[in-house]
Structure formats: C-alpha cells, structure tokens
Amino acid sequence: MTTTHEFWLAGRKASGDGDFEVRHPYDGSLVGKVSVPTDAQVEEAVAAAAAAAPAFAATPAHVRAAALDHVSKRLAERTEEIARLITAENGKPIKWARGEVGRAVSVFRWAAEEARRTNGETMRLDTDPGGTGRFAVVRRFPKGVVLGIAPFNFPLNLVAHKVAPAIAVGAPIILKPAPATPLSALVLGEILAETELPAGSWSVLPVPNEKMPALVQDKRLPIISFTGSDKVGYQIMDSVPRKHVTLELGGNAAALVLADWSSEADLEWAATRIATFANYQGGQSCISVQRVIADASVYDALAEKVVAKVQAQVTGDPSDDSVDVGPLVDENAAKRVEAWVEDAVAKGAKILTGGTREGAAYAPTVLAELPADSILATAEVFGPVLSLHRVESTEDAFAEANNSAFGLQAGVFTHDVQVAFRAHRELQVGGVVIGDAPSYRADQMPYGGVKDSGVGREGVRYAMEDFTYERVLVLTGIDL
C-alpha cells in the first residue's frame, strides 16, 4: 500500500482532505502520496505563526542554536536515507543527492553558529556635543513571519537556506515545497519536530501552486523568500510591493576560458569542470554552465576536449553510483529542452554531441555557432545543454558574458590576478569564480544575482540580515 505523507502544521502532523502523487522522474514509479492542507488548515498555520512571532523573537539564542545543531546532526545521521529520497523524487544521481544532504548539514551548522554570535553593535554618540552622555546599542530583530517558497532542483538544500536562517533569527517560517519534490521537506519537518522549537514557529505546507496567490498576499507574512523562475518571481514581487521579497531566480551562466589558460593541463581541467557542471543536476541548476566563451587561441583545443568530456558523462538510472546525469524532473521539462535545441538548430546551430531525448532524459548536449536569435542564446535552458562561443580578446569575452538578461555567477579560467580583479569589477554578476566553473557555491557566502537573476542574497548570515531590521536603543545620561 502506498504511503500518504502527512504535512506539518504549526509543528505537528496533519492531514488534509485530498492528496497528490509524487513520481520518480526516471521510471515514473510512484514514490508516495502527499496530503494537501485545506484552506482552514493553511489559515491555522498562518495564524499560529503570527501569534508565535513575538515569543519566538525573544527565544534565547541557545535554544535556537541547539535546535539548529540537532537538525544538522540528524541530517548527517540520515544522509543515505534522505539522499535516496531526493533521487526518487527529483531524479538527480545519488552521488549528487548525497552531496546535497552534506550541504544542508553545513547550512544548519552555520545557522547554529551565527545564531550564537549575532550580537549587534554599540556606538558612542558623544562624537558631537548634542550626543554628550548618550550611547547606542544596535540590534537586529525579525521583520515578521517568513513565507519560504522552494524549488524542485535542490529539494532539501534550498529549503534549508530558507528554514535555517529564519530559525536562527527567531522568525517563524511557513515553508511551501515544490509540488514535484515535497518529500525531502517533509522529512526535514520530522527532524524539526524532534526539537524544542515553540509551536507555531514553523510549518511545512504542500500547498498547490494555484492556491498560493492568497498566501502571498496575506499581510501576516511580511517576508517572502522565493527561489524559482524569473517569471513567477517577478509576478510575486509586483503583486506585493510593500513586502520584503527576496528572489533567487534564473541564470545563463558563462565559463570564460581566456588566452593564458592554454597548457594541456589547463584545458583538461577546464573541459572536465565545464562538462561536469553543465550536466551535474541534469543541467537543472541556476549556475550550471550554459555558455562557454573561449579565446580564439584556445577555442579549438578546448572544444575538442569539452565534447569528449561531455560524451564521457555516464547517463542512466540515477540510483546507480556510477551515473553522472539522470533525467530531468519530468518529461515535459525534457520536451521543452528538446524544442529549444531544435529551434537553435533550425536557425543555424550545430550539434557537436547529444541532441536526443528519451522520455524525461535528455542527452548531454554541446552546440556551436548558436544564433543570437535562438531561445537558447537568451533564456535559461535548465537542462544538460551548453554552447561554445569563440571570441578574440578578453574584452570581447567580458562583453559576451555580460550580453545576457541574467547575472548570477560566472567562471573565469585565468592565471592573471589582474584579470581576475578586472573580472570582479566588470562582470555583471553576483559572483565570479576564478579558475573554475561558475557552479561553485559555498553555503556560507553571499549568493544571488543582478539583472533578471533576482534581488537579495542567500548564504546563512546574509539571509539572516535579509529577514531582520536594525533597531536602535539610545541610552541617555551615561558617563562615558
């Protein structure tokens, strides 16, 4: 009999009056069913979060830190179980799923540490005569309840990046997981329920997408943290102009291979990293390599190596330890990628490898001579497809990288420290990675983009700042 998973309403298990299925992207098998909260239950969760907000904000740091430490420890203990669940609902290869659990372990550990060391600041105000005898204490306080809306591509770690900072600052959170991948978030709920966090401080509600507008509009949820498509993200932001909205949206990440990155070892490393991180989540990562911009002096040698490395990517059953690339999240996603590649080819692009679909799986693909008017040239493919671009100089490489509506991260393969700092100054992105693909993310560093890649930053401490505001206490008549 198939298990129907309950959701978490104000810290306790609950069932609604309907359910939906979660199926394995690889073979379509039924992974489980998930109960859907009723409108009344959603209202109960929101009311509980709003009611809990003042007391949760006043919770001692050691209580919040202990809960976060517990989650980190329990995730580590259950790594293999949760990784298998991620693979089953998401389709990503098991080795990448294990890595995702490991990252979530770190996110909760970092949040526990930050909860303990967030002390605010003090300042003397007698720097001007009118401030004689005055001293200020500046501390941060939660803006209110957080509505966290998570995507399918990292169903545990991107949930962690919303839940952990909220708990760390004492902000109640209502988490809405992606409909395709709610199971990892529900397991996180199991672990949160083992802690002593106050009732109402968290809920995990698998609310259908069509019922989200009312939740987004609810004035009791002043903070919205959304990760997903730019279309949906900006619709949310435009609909609630008085709320604090953080958007982590799409990308069209470029890997720049410059003229000085020319030795055999250099090109081997670049090709390996490019091939790996164009395909590592089936390309379903906002910072997966989509564009390779190579100096003409290294282009031909690099292109040959990239094609060979992409062809060497092992595809198949994502539960197999040897598999590098699994299916996309569903067959419709694969069909969309197929249509975009066909559009590019019809307009003149050349397929160097790949270009085929089988069910929800799309073969790792390399394109050359990509026309500027193709969809792939401007949009986020979110699939295992990369394109190669030849340029004549570093200036041209930077200009080509910036020729995008998105600006999340870029990777620059260069040995020149001056060029590295120039890239940091000139590339219109939220992060520049030198000597590697753009797909590197350390979970404690600020992460986010510019242009259509969103607003605000994740990264534990930076999200904590996003969820809080400064409040000043001025002491008068102090003998300094």
Protein Blocks (a to p, Z undefined) as FASTA:
>chain_A
ZZdddddeehiacddfbdcddddfklopafbdcddddfklmmmmmmmmmmmmmmmmmpcf
klmmmmmmmmmmmmmmmmmmmmmmmmmmnopafklmmmmmmmmmmmmmmmmmmmmmmnbj
addfklpfklgoiacddddddfbjcdddddfklmmlmmmmmmmmmmmnopacdddddfkl
mmlmmmmmmmmmmpmcdehiaccddddfklmmmmmmpmklmbccddddfklmmmmmmmmm
mbccdddddddddddddfklmbfklmmmmmmmmmmmmmmnoopafkbcfbdcddfklmmm
mmmmmmmmmmmpccdjfkbmkbmbdcdfblklmmmmmmmmmmmmmnopacfbgjiaehjb
ccddddehiafkbmklmmcfkpabddddddfbfklmmmmmmmcfbdfbdcdddfbfklmm
mmmmmmccfbdcehiafkbccfkbccddehjnogcjehjklmmmmmpccdddddehiaZZ
